[in-house]
Amino acid sequence: MMRSLTLEGARLRRFASFLSGAGMMAASWLTIRHFFNANFPESIFRGAFCDISSFFNCDSSAYSPIAQVLGVPLGYFGFFTGALVVIGALFPSRAFERTNKSLALANALGVLGLFSYSVFVLKSLCLLCSGFYLFSLLSFALFWKYGHRDDHESRLRSFFGFSFKHAFVFGLILLAGAYGFQQYTAARKDAQLGGVATRVVKQYYGLAQVPAPSLISPFWTARATERFEDAPIWIVEYVDFRCPDCLFLYQQLKRLKQEYKGKINIAFQFFPLEAKCNTVVDKDLHPGACDLSFMAAADPAKFEKIHDEIFENFEKARTPEWRAALAKKYSVEGALNDPAVQDLVRRIVETGTEYEKTSDKYAHGIRSTPTLIINNRMIIGTLPYAHLKAIFESLLAEGGAPGEQKFIENWVDLKK
């Protein structure tokens, strides 16, 4: 007796397959949207925001090396697979179902690989991606139990009975769509240095000025002048060593520090989101962030090397064993129990209370990471390279005038 998921007489199963494919499409569309919002925000106010905790964090996925393939967001391939499942449920045929069944196996294996990479390498899990994982596994389960299978076929072998004609046509359509996404990604990338950059600069100068903190950290990652505010571009960055968005900022600034060498000062203002050394905010998201701060603050001569090594080994820095090895490597084990070092870090952290609240939810202006003060204007959140470069160029040209707004959050449009 022939088994089938979508052919006539299987309306309830067809509907379940349709729902699984529609769910895959919806989740994939959200991940594609998040990918572009994170990497190519259209304004300084609008960017990615999906950071429930250090583990449930979509930004880690959006900024990861596997978020796109040659400019094509990974979510596109999931959307395409889901669309085939939906179409196969609406317009069923034996060849179509067998081909979708083969794709369901490949997709399930891909999902397991991506889930493992996310959990064990990125050490985080994107909730949007998780939605796709669940609908994909549901689709696979339906094809496993009900997918087309002739009497003489084993359940496993039936997954390899795809139609070459359908596979060839689907492959051509997939490549055509991928090429379109590749061109769209390139256009979005170019726009960051064009009209979007112009808009970002105007928005930046629409911010009222805020003062530098009363205590500027003595730990600088770029130095152009002895007096901090004498540089044409100066940045106070409130940062947590274990914050994924701070890693993204580190990567942007690493590139820009070389381009603007001799013109930029950057002070690293410790702000670990861990109660052990931060009482400014009611968050305890990143265990180990305080210890990393103590080690980095142990010796100004070693700070920049320790700072870079932590971010270059971001995933490893999550483990106590790696942190202990880092302390031993730079002979800063004593900093973990040094009252003077701990007091300095806490004093830097407490400068966050000096800024008036930027949200009704929080008591102070500095309450999340990263937060940047660039030449007396505050930006909460990350900015991509193109946006920072546009602001830097405008500062060097000494253009613009302050407006009325008090702060920026890159995921909130304050004009609404």
Phi, psi and omega in degrees: 000131182284136175258149179205145178268324190239347183287170188306141182095002182232048186297317180295318179293321177300318180295319178297320178295319177302314180297319180296319178293319178296322177296320177299318179296314182297313180295320180294319179300319179294322179291323177297314180300317180295321179302313182288323177296323181286314187268334182223062180299144185274348176206171180289341181273338190242116177212199182278142172210103177204063188234079180287319178203181179294336179268309179276087190216109181285336181297325179302319179290319183295329181264359186285160180298337183259012179292338180212156178237110181054040178088359180257117180299141185300331180299335180299318181294324176292320179298318181296317180296316178298322180297321178295322178295318179296312181296321179296329178283327181280324183231072188288148170205160181300312183295320181296314182295319181294324178291316177297328178295318177296318179295327180298322178293312179299319180294320179296319177296319177297320179298316179297322178294315180294319178299316180296317179299316182296313185284317188265339179255305179284340182058036178207168180220123179277126181293327178294315177297323181298324176300317178296319179302314184295315180292327178294316180291327175297316179298316179298318180298322178294317179292325179296318184276320188241352185302153185309127179209125176284163184301324185277354185267144170282162182299318182290317183295332181294344178283352183247021181258038184290159177274122180297324180296313179296316181299320180295314180296314179299320179298317179296316179296319179300315181294321179296316178294322179297320178297319178298316178295322179300316179293322179294318178298318179297321179294319178296323179295317178295323182296332179299330180263001181248244185298323180296319180298320178298317179296319181298318180297318178297319180293322178299314181284355174276004180264138172292154181280146174238155180285160170291157179297153181297329176241106175274128183307137175284359183261104184252145175256353173209138183221122176246332181222161178289316177274127191305311188276007177278344181288147177303326177233123175226141186227129167256117182248116173276117193221147174246127183298341183251015181270122181302321179292331176292327174298316178300316179297317178304317181294324178290314182291329178302318179288317185286330179299326178287320181292328184246029180302134182087359182233000189222136170246135178229120177258130180270107182263106183302132176208061180294134180274066180216132186297340182303327182222007182227109177255007182286323181236150181271067180221144175221061189274329193234081176304135181097345182294325179292316179299319177298321178294317179299316180297318181292330183271001186293323185212114181305329181290336181258353189304309187296322178294317179294316178306310182293320183294324178297312182288328178287343177237047190304316182291319181295328183295349178289338187265140178301326182296316180293320179296321178295320179293323178296315179300319180292320181301320183257010177054047180238026180302325183294339182296334183294339180233020182269113182301325182293316179295314181296323179294319179297315180298318181294322179295322177293316179301317186291349174294345176297339179282351185281348184255136181296154188302141179252005179199145177295342182281341187231152185280335187230166180288316178270110183211006176205167181234150350282151169234130183247140165245109182251111182045053174074016174235133188263133175233124179260118181115184183266155172229142178287167182308313185298322180291315178298318180298318179297318178295317179300316180298321180292324178294321178294329178278353178055048180251168173092168180215148181291150178247217188257337187287155187258340183194169177232137163243129188286357176248004182231130174272106186288346181281346181287000000 
